[in-house]
Amino acid sequence: MLSEAVAAAEWGPVLPLSAERKPLVPFAEASRNWLDIERLWARFPSAGVGVGAWEGLLVIDVEHPNKGGADGFATMRRLVKEVGPLKRTRAHSTKSGGAHHVFTVPVEAGLRSSQGRLHGGISAPGVDIVTGRAVLRWPPTAGYVVTDPRAPVPLPAAWLRALTEPPRPPPQPVSLDASDKAERYAVAVLEREAADHAALGAGRNVALVAAACRVGSVMHLIGEDRCTAVLLGACEANGSLKEHGRRECEQTIRRGLRHGAKTPRVMR
């Protein structure tokens, strides 16, 4: 274990872990110096290896649904579409069947750990971010196996932004000018579809496409941005904005609006 600890120090300060994967010494004793590491493992020769994340490491911890919780792997497939692709990097399998993907990050970014969410209103059930004042369990700590031995690569800029941007404020009510009969009709269509969608529970994603298509047929009378903002408000009301993220909801809305706009309603 001493040799494994010395090797792990290439990526950050190391400290010994108990069988319950708890640090056996204060964080201040974690070190990258081989003499310090030798002294630590002389005290705890069979201890597992922990690596401090505070010198520029971050782990995306993906949970396996076999414990009855959220499916982190399904969440990661959605996040890659919503936030952006990830490069192959060092990876470990966990005792519960999950996965750790290890990246480097700028220390000055001041990132913090989070559970089940990213910043900017992006929900991430079953996916935790471990960084900052945290200890990463490093193979061959019991139950953890290296599945990709390559060196950790930098976290992509799009993911770094998603972890540092402050949460977006909720959409504000949009004031619509209904100055003539055609526009009043379009406003009524939009408000009815938004109210119906806000009250939905199940099947919200499919219903959102259908609602946006219907609104799209009158979009030429009130504008795409107005229609999008009101429907986003409905998504916030029924919880789909929190579940799927603002970007995914907006993309779904605009796709439906543009499809509906191909067959505009003509006012006579």
DONUKE-337227 format. One record per residue (C-alpha): residue number from 1; z, y, x; residue in one letter. Coordinates in Angstrom, 2 decimals. Example, Ala and Ser with C-alpha at 12.3 -4.5 7.8 and 13.67 -1.06 7.14 Angstrom:
SITE    nr        c3        c2        c1   rest
SITE     1      7.80     -4.50     12.30      A
SITE     2      7.14     -1.06     13.67      S
***
This chain:
SITE    nr        c3        c2        c1   rest
SITE     1      0.00      0.00      0.00      M
SITE     2      0.58      2.31      2.96      L
SITE     3     -3.06      2.03      4.04      S
SITE     4     -4.21      2.64      0.46      E
SITE     5     -2.01      5.74      0.26      A
SITE     6     -3.40      7.11      3.52      V
SITE     7     -6.96      6.55      2.25      A
SITE     8     -6.17      8.28     -1.06      A
SITE     9     -4.92     11.36      0.82      A
SITE    10     -8.56     12.26      1.44      E
SITE    11     -8.64     13.53     -2.14      W
SITE    12     -5.21     15.10     -2.54      G
SITE    13     -1.49     14.97     -1.70      P
SITE    14     -0.05     11.52     -2.37      V
SITE    15      3.35     10.29     -3.50      L
SITE    16      4.77      6.86     -4.43      P
SITE    17      4.87      5.66     -8.05      L
SITE    18      7.29      3.23     -9.69      S
SITE    19      6.20      0.12    -11.60      A
SITE    20      6.39      2.31    -14.70      E
SITE    21      3.93      4.69    -12.96      R
SITE    22      6.50      7.47    -12.55      K
SITE    23      6.77      9.55     -9.32      P
SITE    24      9.61      8.30     -7.10      L
SITE    25      9.98     11.61     -5.23      V
SITE    26      9.69     15.29     -6.21      P
SITE    27      6.19     16.81     -6.24      F
SITE    28      7.20     18.92     -3.24      A
SITE    29      7.31     15.77     -1.09      E
SITE    30      3.69     14.82     -1.87      A
SITE    31      1.61     15.12      1.29      S
SITE    32     -1.79     14.50      2.87      R
SITE    33     -0.26     14.07      6.33      N
SITE    34     -0.25     10.43      7.42      W
SITE    35      3.14     10.74      9.12      L
SITE    36      4.72     12.04      5.91      D
SITE    37      2.99      9.30      3.93      I
SITE    38      4.26      6.67      6.37      E
SITE    39      7.83      7.91      5.88      R
SITE    40      7.44      7.82      2.08      L
SITE    41      6.18      4.23      2.04      W
SITE    42      8.85      3.16      4.50      A
SITE    43     11.28      4.10      1.72      R
SITE    44      9.15      2.56     -1.08      F
SITE    45      6.93     -0.09      0.56      P
SITE    46      5.63     -1.67     -2.66      S
SITE    47      5.17      1.57     -4.61      A
SITE    48      1.92      2.42     -6.34      G
SITE    49     -0.18      5.40     -5.24      V
SITE    50     -0.24      8.71     -7.05      G
SITE    51     -2.50     11.64     -6.11      V
SITE    52     -1.53     15.21     -6.98      G
SITE    53     -4.26     16.98     -8.98      A
SITE    54     -3.13     20.49     -8.05      W
SITE    55     -5.40     20.77     -5.01      E
SITE    56     -8.62     20.66     -6.99      G
SITE    57     -8.90     17.35     -8.85      L
SITE    58     -9.46     16.66    -12.55      L
SITE    59     -9.62     13.39    -14.49      V
SITE    60    -11.34     12.89    -17.82      I
SITE    61     -9.16     10.16    -19.33      D
SITE    62    -11.10      8.18    -21.96      V
SITE    63     -8.93      6.07    -24.25      E
SITE    64     -9.93      2.63    -25.54      H
SITE    65     -9.51      2.18    -29.32      P
SITE    66     -7.85     -1.23    -28.87      N
SITE    67     -4.41      0.42    -29.28      K
SITE    68     -5.30      1.63    -32.76      G
SITE    69     -5.99      5.21    -31.70      G
SITE    70     -9.15      7.29    -31.50      A
SITE    71    -12.26      5.88    -29.81      D
SITE    72    -12.52      8.00    -26.67      G
SITE    73    -15.83      6.42    -25.70      F
SITE    74    -17.44      7.55    -28.98      A
SITE    75    -15.96     11.01    -28.45      T
SITE    76    -17.44     11.16    -24.94      M
SITE    77    -20.91     10.37    -26.29      R
SITE    78    -20.55     13.33    -28.67      R
SITE    79    -19.15     15.65    -26.00      L
SITE    80    -22.01     14.91    -23.62      V
SITE    81    -24.43     16.03    -26.37      K
SITE    82    -22.34     19.04    -27.33      E
SITE    83    -21.08     20.30    -23.95      V
SITE    84    -23.58     18.86    -21.47      G
SITE    85    -24.28     15.83    -19.27      P
SITE    86    -21.89     14.56    -16.59      L
SITE    87    -22.92     13.25    -13.18      K
SITE    88    -21.78      9.83    -11.97      R
SITE    89    -18.56     10.20    -10.03      T
SITE    90    -15.57      8.17     -8.87      R
SITE    91    -14.27      6.11    -11.77      A
SITE    92    -11.35      3.78    -12.48      H
SITE    93    -10.66      1.37    -15.32      S
SITE    94     -7.19      1.57    -16.83      T
SITE    95     -4.67     -1.05    -17.90      K
SITE    96     -5.43     -0.42    -21.60      S
SITE    97     -9.22     -0.78    -21.19      G
SITE    98     -9.95      2.93    -20.93      G
SITE    99    -11.62      4.82    -18.10      A
SITE   100    -10.79      7.63    -15.68      H
SITE   101    -13.63      9.80    -14.35      H
SITE   102    -12.52     11.85    -11.33      V
SITE   103    -14.07     15.26    -10.56      F
SITE   104    -13.36     18.14     -8.20      T
SITE   105    -12.68     21.59     -9.67      V
SITE   106    -11.98     25.04     -8.15      P
SITE   107     -8.24     25.51     -7.66      V
SITE   108     -8.61     29.18     -8.62      E
SITE   109     -9.86     28.18    -12.10      A
SITE   110     -6.22     27.48    -13.02      G
SITE   111     -7.06     24.54    -15.28      L
SITE   112     -4.34     22.81    -17.28      R
SITE   113     -4.06     19.36    -18.77      S
SITE   114     -4.83     18.94    -22.47      S
SITE   115     -4.80     16.10    -25.00      Q
SITE   116     -7.51     15.48    -27.57      G
SITE   117     -9.22     18.85    -27.26      R
SITE   118    -11.18     21.22    -25.08      L
SITE   119    -10.98     24.97    -25.34      H
SITE   120    -13.44     26.93    -27.50      G
SITE   121    -12.56     24.97    -30.62      G
SITE   122    -14.00     21.66    -29.36      I
SITE   123    -12.01     18.67    -30.63      S
SITE   124    -11.92     15.56    -28.45      A
SITE   125     -9.89     12.75    -30.07      P
SITE   126     -9.21      9.98    -27.59      G
SITE   127    -10.11     12.09    -24.55      V
SITE   128     -7.47     13.75    -22.35      D
SITE   129     -7.94     16.18    -19.47      I
SITE   130     -5.53     15.61    -16.58      V
SITE   131     -5.38     18.30    -13.88      T
SITE   132     -3.17     21.01    -12.39      G
SITE   133      0.50     20.03    -12.11      R
SITE   134     -0.17     16.37    -12.80      A
SITE   135     -0.26     13.12    -10.83      V
SITE   136     -3.29     10.86    -11.02      L
SITE   137     -2.64      7.12    -10.84      R
SITE   138     -4.83      5.79     -8.04      W
SITE   139     -5.96      2.17     -7.55      P
SITE   140     -4.69     -0.28     -6.49      P
SITE   141     -1.75      0.92     -8.56      T
SITE   142     -1.04     -1.95    -10.99      A
SITE   143     -3.54     -2.09    -13.85      G
SITE   144     -6.01      0.38    -12.31      Y
SITE   145     -9.27     -0.82    -10.75      V
SITE   146    -12.01      1.14     -8.99      V
SITE   147    -15.23      0.79    -10.99      T
SITE   148    -17.24      3.38     -9.04      D
SITE   149    -16.08      4.03     -5.45      P
SITE   150    -18.25      7.08     -4.75      R
SITE   151    -16.63     10.39     -3.81      A
SITE   152    -15.60     12.68     -6.69      P
SITE   153    -18.34     15.20     -7.52      V
SITE   154    -17.87     18.76     -8.83      P
SITE   155    -17.31     19.09    -12.58      L
SITE   156    -20.50     20.60    -14.11      P
SITE   157    -20.39     24.32    -14.87      A
SITE   158    -20.84     23.77    -18.63      A
SITE   159    -17.73     21.56    -18.73      W
SITE   160    -15.80     24.01    -16.58      L
SITE   161    -16.61     26.75    -19.11      R
SITE   162    -15.58     24.49    -22.00      A
SITE   163    -12.18     24.01    -20.31      L
SITE   164    -11.57     27.65    -19.44      T
SITE   165    -13.02     29.71    -22.30      E
SITE   166    -10.44     30.91    -24.82      P
SITE   167    -10.68     29.46    -28.34      P
SITE   168    -13.31     31.18    -30.46      R
SITE   169    -12.03     33.24    -33.39      P
SITE   170    -12.85     31.79    -36.81      P
SITE   171    -16.00     33.14    -38.49      P
SITE   172    -15.36     36.35    -40.36      Q
SITE   173    -16.42     36.77    -43.99      P
SITE   174    -19.93     38.17    -44.17      V
SITE   175    -20.69     41.06    -46.49      S
SITE   176    -24.06     40.52    -48.14      L
SITE   177    -26.06     43.39    -49.60      D
SITE   178    -27.44     42.35    -52.98      A
SITE   179    -29.54     45.41    -53.77      S
SITE   180    -32.24     43.78    -55.90      D
SITE   181    -32.72     40.82    -58.21      K
SITE   182    -34.29     38.50    -55.62      A
SITE   183    -31.57     39.13    -53.10      E
SITE   184    -28.82     38.69    -55.69      R
SITE   185    -30.33     35.32    -56.59      Y
SITE   186    -30.41     34.25    -52.92      A
SITE   187    -26.82     35.37    -52.44      V
SITE   188    -25.76     33.33    -55.47      A
SITE   189    -27.49     30.22    -54.09      V
SITE   190    -25.82     30.67    -50.71      L
SITE   191    -22.35     31.28    -52.17      E
SITE   192    -22.60     28.28    -54.51      R
SITE   193    -23.70     25.93    -51.73      E
SITE   194    -20.97     27.25    -49.41      A
SITE   195    -18.27     26.83    -52.06      A
SITE   196    -19.39     23.29    -52.88      D
SITE   197    -19.49     22.30    -49.21      H
SITE   198    -16.08     23.86    -48.46      A
SITE   199    -14.51     21.56    -51.06      A
SITE   200    -15.94     18.34    -49.59      L
SITE   201    -13.89     15.60    -47.93      G
SITE   202    -16.07     12.66    -46.91      A
SITE   203    -19.77     12.73    -46.05      G
SITE   204    -19.64     16.30    -44.86      R
SITE   205    -22.26     16.02    -42.12      N
SITE   206    -25.00     14.62    -44.37      V
SITE   207    -24.03     17.06    -47.13      A
SITE   208    -24.26     19.97    -44.68      L
SITE   209    -27.90     19.18    -43.89      V
SITE   210    -28.74     18.99    -47.60      A
SITE   211    -26.92     22.25    -48.40      A
SITE   212    -28.62     24.06    -45.52      A
SITE   213    -32.03     22.81    -46.71      C
SITE   214    -31.40     24.24    -50.19      R
SITE   215    -30.23     27.55    -48.76      V
SITE   216    -33.22     27.55    -46.41      G
SITE   217    -35.56     27.94    -49.37      S
SITE   218    -34.11     31.43    -50.04      V
SITE   219    -33.33     32.30    -46.40      M
SITE   220    -36.31     34.66    -46.18      H
SITE   221    -34.53     36.96    -48.65      L
SITE   222    -31.21     37.32    -46.76      I
SITE   223    -31.79     36.17    -43.17      G
SITE   224    -30.97     33.09    -41.08      E
SITE   225    -27.93     34.56    -39.31      D
SITE   226    -26.26     35.49    -42.60      R
SITE   227    -26.86     32.05    -44.06      C
SITE   228    -25.56     30.38    -40.90      T
SITE   229    -22.38     32.47    -40.81      A
SITE   230    -21.47     31.72    -44.46      V
SITE   231    -22.11     27.98    -44.07      L
SITE   232    -20.05     27.93    -40.88      L
SITE   233    -17.21     29.40    -42.90      G
SITE   234    -17.53     26.47    -45.31      A
SITE   235    -17.42     24.06    -42.35      C
SITE   236    -14.20     25.69    -41.19      E
SITE   237    -12.70     25.36    -44.67      A
SITE   238    -13.38     21.61    -44.97      N
SITE   239    -12.37     20.77    -41.40      G
SITE   240    -15.76     19.75    -40.01      S
SITE   241    -15.80     22.74    -37.62      L
SITE   242    -12.63     21.43    -35.98      K
SITE   243    -13.81     17.82    -36.02      E
SITE   244    -17.36     18.27    -34.72      H
SITE   245    -17.22     21.64    -32.91      G
SITE   246    -18.90     24.95    -33.64      R
SITE   247    -22.05     24.22    -31.65      R
SITE   248    -22.83     20.94    -33.40      E
SITE   249    -22.19     22.41    -36.87      C
SITE   250    -24.35     25.45    -36.14      E
SITE   251    -27.20     23.30    -34.83      Q
SITE   252    -27.05     21.14    -37.98      T
SITE   253    -27.08     24.23    -40.22      I
SITE   254    -29.99     25.92    -38.46      R
SITE   255    -32.00     22.68    -38.47      R
SITE   256    -31.49     22.34    -42.24      G
SITE   257    -32.24     26.01    -42.89      L
SITE   258    -35.53     25.88    -41.04      R
SITE   259    -36.56     22.70    -42.81      H
SITE   260    -35.81     24.26    -46.20      G
SITE   261    -37.64     27.44    -45.22      A
SITE   262    -40.90     25.47    -45.10      K
SITE   263    -40.88     25.48    -48.93      T
SITE   264    -39.58     28.96    -49.88      P
SITE   265    -38.66     29.77    -53.46      R
SITE   266    -40.94     32.45    -54.85      V
SITE   267    -39.32     35.05    -57.10      M
SITE   268    -41.45     36.21    -60.03      R
***
